Amino acid sequence: MAAYSKKLRTIAIFGSSVYNPVKARDLDILIIVDKLLDVKEKTDLEIEILNNLKDFQAKTPIDIIVLDE
């Protein structure tokens, strides 16, 4: 996140059981930063975070959602 000069505001981690307890299989990570310039920056940040979590993701599928204030 420092490479993007973003200030982290919130991280919320929850399982897909929030949506459907019977089919819970993945982990959702909601990340809120101070400001995103555009959709490309949002997507690039999501991809970078997923790449950093790739060892963990091999065991548990992860969905990353980045939003700004």
Summary of the structure (lengths in Angstrom):
residues: 69
radius of gyration: 12.8
end to end distance: 15.4
largest distance: 39.4
contacts: 161
relative contact order: 0.26
helix: 39%
strand: 32%
